[in-house]
Every structure is written in C-alpha cells, then in structure tokens.
Amino acid sequence: MEVYARNGRVPLARRLFEEMPLRDVVTWMSLLSSYVSAGDSPEAFHLFCQMRAEGLEVNQVTMAVLLRACYGSEDKVAGCQLQAFANKAGLQSHELLQNSILSMFSRLTCFEEVMKFVIIQNRSIASWNILLSSYSFIGDVSKVVKCYRKMRLEIDSVLRATLVDFYTKCGELKSAVMLHDECQVKSNTIWSIIMWGLIQNGEFLEAVNVFERMQKSVIKPCKDALRALVVTYTNLGALLLGRGVHNLM
C-alpha cells in the first residue's frame, strides 16, 4: 500500500486498504498522507473522520499531515478548526505540531495568527526558520532582521542555561551566578536552575534572593521555582513561609 501511495497510485492503495482485515494507525496514516500528497484534501479529512469514528488515537503526526492539507488547499477555516482540536486534545505542546501550525499560517499569509503563535514556549531553530522565511516571503526586511536578532538572544539564553546548570553541578557557584546575571533574556528555566544550584550547595539565603529578583522581573515564577523556594524555606526552618508558598502551587 505504501508503494502504491508513493507512486501516485492512490486508487490501488485505497482498494488494498479496504481489503485489509486489520488496520492500525500507521495504515490509516499511510493512506491519509497519500491523499494529501495527491491534493485531495476533502478525502483526507473524510478519512480523518472515519479514523476517529473507529476509535483510533489521533496524535501529533496525524494533525501535522492534515495541516499540510490545509495550506495545500488554502483552507484557513479548516486549519483553525484543527488548531482548536489539537489544543483541546492537549497536543499543541508538541514541537512538531507547533511548527506545523506555524508553517500553515505562514504559507497562508495569516500573519495575525502567526504573531499570536510566536508566544509558544521552547521554540526550536525550526520555529525561528519558519518565521524568518515567512517575513522574507512578503519582503518585510525589518521584521526579518528583528526576528533574527531575537532568535540569537533566545538561543544564547538556552546555551547559557546549559552552562549555568553545568557550573552549579560542579560547585562553581560564582561562575554560575555571573553567567546568570549576564544573560540578557532570562527564562523560567534559567531562574530555576540557578535556584536549585544554590540549594544543592547550601546557599539558601542566596536562593531566596534570586527568587526575589525573579519576582521583580517580568518573568512569572513557575512551579519548579516555587518548589525550589519551598525547599529553601524548609531548610531555613521557615515552615510557615514554606507552607504559604506551597499553597500557591
């Protein structure tokens, strides 16, 4: 069936599919992908509905293939519906699906939706490349430059977070704190890493100080940072403060 599908013999692939006594998710996806590649989006969506009716699990790969059908047929409405479905199903946090949605909106030149989607966390190089390509396509040089500079800052932040984690695990707190303070874009991750590093090295008061600095920044403390603060207060004997923080988690 895969051979038929890849060679554009979709009717033969469909006939073989219908004759199969047992069909798993991979089988459905193979046929669904063949219809998308052939440009038959309506039949691809029909198969998707059949797939769900038979109780088969829909994953991020299924959604990514269907999103490809949306920009192939320039169907923004269907794309928005799929995004809503993915969000409801708890699939939108997957990097593959995030990039597929971003790519769909970019190719459909729906830049209002693209800008809303820029707030996704843990953006990869692929995510940034999609944004850069979309701005380049419409000739917006200023946005390309701005996007590139922001990408450099964010990637630099990820690398620094890795180094901070390395320094704290090696007991090099001075180097870890210095690198943390030099970071221009501080995420929840890097704040949490430095707090846990200080805790592991017995610097509980300094960990509280870091948390207070985090509160003064634009970053809202995540659960990991709050857990670190609870551990800090526990080690300082400030049980009431620890319980208060625990109630916020």
ABEGO torsion letter per residue (X at the ends): XAAAAAAGBAAAAAAAAAABABBBAAAAAAAAAAAAAAGBAAAAAAAAAAAAAAGBBBBAAAAAAAAAAAAAAGBAAAAAAAAAAAAAAGAAABAAAAAAAAAAAAAAGBAAAAAAAAABBGBBAAAAAAAAAAAAAAGBAAAAAAAAAAAAAAAAAAAAAAAAAAAAAAGBAAAAAAAAAABABBBAAAAAAAAAAAAAAGBAAAAAAAAAAAAABABBBBAAAAAAAAAAAAAAGBAAAAAAAAAAX
